[in-house]
Amino acid sequence: MSVRAYLAVDAAALRRLADEGTLPADAYEGVVAASDDEQDEYDAMAVAGEIAEERWGAVVVLATEAPGGPGSELSGPVALREVEAIHVGDELAWYATQELDAALAALGQ
């Protein structure tokens, strides 16, 4: 069983993901959706965006599938291949993982 999780990261972590292909657990703060309902997923993404903005001053969120169910805790490294999408900015603009360089450019990296 897996659940949609949203990872609050900063621009440096996104650059690290691009360069190394993985993020250690201490490079993100995860928010797990309460269910697979679209509203619950959107709410989790928005919370992750707020966390990123409060901690690092920029909204950067990675959408991923994590093992477990609703209420699960995230731990361990996250590989680029596990990332479903990248969301950047106040409007949470969507980028495919193949557009990682464009997402970094949007952040001035």
C-alpha positions as CSV (number, residue, x, y, z in Angstrom):
1,M,0.0,0.0,0.0
2,S,1.2,3.5,-0.8
3,V,0.0,7.0,-0.1
4,R,0.6,10.4,-1.8
5,A,3.1,12.4,0.2
6,Y,4.3,16.0,-0.3
7,L,7.8,16.9,0.6
8,A,8.6,20.5,1.6
9,V,12.2,21.3,0.4
10,D,14.3,24.3,-0.4
11,A,16.1,25.2,-3.6
12,A,19.4,23.7,-2.4
13,A,17.7,20.3,-1.8
14,L,16.1,20.5,-5.2
15,R,19.6,21.2,-6.7
16,R,21.0,18.2,-4.6
17,L,18.2,16.0,-6.0
18,A,19.2,17.0,-9.6
19,D,22.9,16.5,-9.0
20,E,22.9,13.3,-6.8
21,G,19.5,11.7,-7.7
22,T,18.5,11.4,-4.1
23,L,17.6,13.4,-0.9
24,P,18.4,12.2,2.6
25,A,15.6,12.3,5.1
26,D,17.0,15.4,6.8
27,A,16.6,17.4,3.6
28,Y,12.8,17.5,3.5
29,E,9.7,17.7,5.7
30,G,6.9,15.4,4.6
31,V,3.2,15.8,4.7
32,V,1.1,12.7,4.0
33,A,-2.4,13.1,2.5
34,A,-5.2,12.0,4.8
35,S,-6.6,9.8,2.0
36,D,-6.5,9.5,-1.8
37,D,-9.3,12.0,-2.1
38,E,-8.2,14.9,-4.4
39,Q,-9.1,17.5,-1.7
40,D,-7.0,15.8,0.9
41,E,-4.1,15.6,-1.5
42,Y,-4.4,19.3,-2.4
43,D,-4.6,20.2,1.3
44,A,-1.5,18.2,2.1
45,M,0.3,19.8,-0.8
46,A,-0.7,23.3,0.4
47,V,0.5,22.5,4.0
48,A,3.9,21.4,2.5
49,G,4.1,24.6,0.6
50,E,3.4,26.6,3.7
51,I,6.1,24.7,5.6
52,A,8.6,25.3,2.8
53,E,7.8,29.0,2.7
54,E,8.1,29.4,6.4
55,R,11.3,27.5,6.8
56,W,13.1,28.5,3.6
57,G,11.3,31.5,2.1
58,A,10.4,29.8,-1.1
59,V,7.6,27.3,-2.0
60,V,9.1,24.1,-3.3
61,V,7.1,20.8,-2.9
62,L,7.9,17.4,-4.3
63,A,4.9,15.0,-4.8
64,T,5.8,11.4,-4.3
65,E,4.2,8.0,-3.5
66,A,5.4,6.8,-0.1
67,P,4.9,3.3,1.4
68,G,2.3,3.0,4.1
69,G,-1.2,4.4,4.5
70,P,-2.7,7.7,5.7
71,G,-1.1,9.0,8.8
72,S,2.2,7.3,8.0
73,E,5.4,9.0,8.9
74,L,8.0,9.5,6.2
75,S,11.6,8.6,6.8
76,G,14.6,7.6,4.7
77,P,16.0,9.0,1.5
78,V,13.9,9.8,-1.5
79,A,15.2,9.0,-5.0
80,L,14.4,11.2,-8.0
81,R,12.7,8.2,-9.6
82,E,10.2,8.2,-6.7
83,V,9.2,11.8,-7.3
84,E,5.9,12.2,-9.3
85,A,6.0,16.0,-9.8
86,I,7.6,19.2,-8.6
87,H,5.6,22.2,-7.5
88,V,7.1,25.7,-7.3
89,G,6.0,29.1,-6.2
90,D,2.9,30.5,-4.6
91,E,0.6,29.1,-7.3
92,L,2.3,25.7,-6.9
93,A,3.2,25.5,-10.6
94,W,3.6,21.9,-11.8
95,Y,6.8,20.6,-13.3
96,A,7.4,17.0,-14.5
97,T,10.6,15.5,-13.2
98,Q,12.0,15.8,-16.7
99,E,11.6,19.6,-16.2
100,L,13.8,19.7,-13.1
101,D,16.2,22.2,-14.7
102,A,13.3,24.5,-15.6
103,A,12.0,24.3,-12.0
104,L,15.5,25.2,-10.7
105,A,15.6,28.1,-13.2
106,A,12.3,29.3,-11.8
107,L,13.9,29.4,-8.4
108,G,17.0,31.3,-9.8
109,Q,19.2,28.3,-9.4
